[in-house]
Structures are given as C-alpha cells and as structure tokens.
C-alpha cells in the first residue's frame, strides 16, 4: 500500500454503504488495485471479491429452440 500511495494510487474515500447493495470496495478489481475507475457506484464489470479469487458471472441458461416447421408438399 505504501508504494501505491507513493505513485498516487491511493484508496478511494469511503462512502456510505446501503445494506444489501455492492460497492466498489467489495469489487475484486478494486481490492486487487486493478481498477482505474473512480466512480460512486459499482461499474458493469463488478465482480464480488472472495477468498476463491475472481469468479466469473453466472451465464444464462441455454434454451433450445424447436426447428422451424416445413410446409407440407400437399399444401403447395
């Protein structure tokens, strides 16, 4: 942390936290000093910091579509 302060990359000021909402201080990138943004709220790349490291976001379930119905030869 001393080196970070020496080169002008200090911690952001603490802001009031709302219960249940993530903040930049909870972000993996902020905790690992990999974030270059200075925002008041988490950005779109927010990832929760955990002891397991960087955890990718959950992917939506893959929904299989039915193949299109081909017109029958009798209808033509």
PyMOL commands that set and color helices and strands:
alter all, ss='L'
color gray80, all
select helices_A, chain A and resi 2-6+24-26+28-31+73-75
alter helices_A, ss='H'
color red, helices_A
deselect
rebuild
show_as cartoon
